Amino acid sequence: GWGSCGSGGSGSGGAARQAVVAVPSVAPASAAMAASGVDKAVEKVRRTVGSGGSHYEAQQMIKTIYHRHKARRQLEESYAVLQEGAKLQLQAKQVTCGVELGLLLVEAFTADQPPIDIALPALLSIIDSMPGSLPAATEDALVDEEARLVSAAVKWAHRCGGPSAGPPAAAALHDAYAGHLWRAYGWRRMGLASSHFARGADAGAFAAAVAGCAAAAPEAEAPLFVAR
């Protein structure tokens, strides 16, 4: 186990946006071999997805590699596989697959309790990989899937971060998702984005989003966005 998962910094700000994976606490040669194995596995998945292969096949491959590393107690490598797999699936607009891997990563963080400043950047990088647009016919359902992952991540932050690190980590997750919703959908998802902005810490981004909505709205409706 990792011990207290509340150790380390809050993870918010620029450093929190970097997809950091901790250096394994094993011999350097073994660490290098494990990292190389993860890189090869991720590249194999990337080729499968990029060549028009089955996303389901890629999903099963990722989960198999994850469980293999987990069984060997190579925790950092197991996290990296899920993180990169989730990002690949989301970038390919396979939201259901990406969310499934993201939720598996949250479950692993909850069970293993790594320091929050190791785990938070991985979750932020997954949110940042959410697609900028989705098919109109399935958009509502897929946005709900994304929100489900963010909700699970926020619960993890409060549970593992404790009273000091938990709230800033949760706020960083809310800010990241609110920003994604605003960039991807603009005023159409401003209601959902507002609920996350309000729980975040980036007041400047919230104000900019409200101003953007007001500018795009008919003149008579502009005050409504400010009132919100």
Phi, psi and omega in degrees: 000167182269344190089216184290123180278356179270002182284163179090180183282180183286335180083359181278168179086194186298320182298327182292341183274354179272134183282083185269136172238131186295152175286127182299144180272060178225177180302145184306317180297318179294321179297316180296319179295318180295317179297319178298321179296321177295315180301317180294320181295316180296320179295323177296318177295318180300318179294322180298315180289317184291335181270012180083015179289176183288128175292330176294318178298316178297321180298314180294325178297315180299313183294324178296315180295320178301310183294329178295313179294321180297318180297331179271003182063027173270075191293315182300321180292323179295322178294317182299321180296314179295318180300308183291324178295316178299317180297317179299315181294318180293319179296334176270010180065024174265074190296316181300317179294315180297318179295320179302316179291322177298318178295323177296323178293318177299317178300318179295318179296322180294319182285319187272335179057056172289162176305144186294332180282355170266317186282320185302313180301327178296318180290322177297323180293329177291316177300318180296340180269358178299140187295149181281346177206155182222158177303135184303323185293333184241006186302311183302313183294321182286325174296323175299322177296315178301315181298327179295320177294316180297319179300316179296320180294320179295318178298319177300316183300315180293322182289316186270332184280337182072189186290340183265306184270337184298306181301316177297323178293316178298319179297321179297321178294316178299315180298318181297316182288321177300316178298319177300313181299318181293315180295321186280324191234349179060220186297337184297330181245022184293330178299311179291318179300320182299321181295330178276319175305319183295335179263356179268197183232001184263082182295328180296318179294322178297314180298320180295322179294317178298316179297321178296319178295316181298322180291327182275343184277159171304147186306323182291337182263351184305318180297337182295322180292321178294319179298326179299000000 
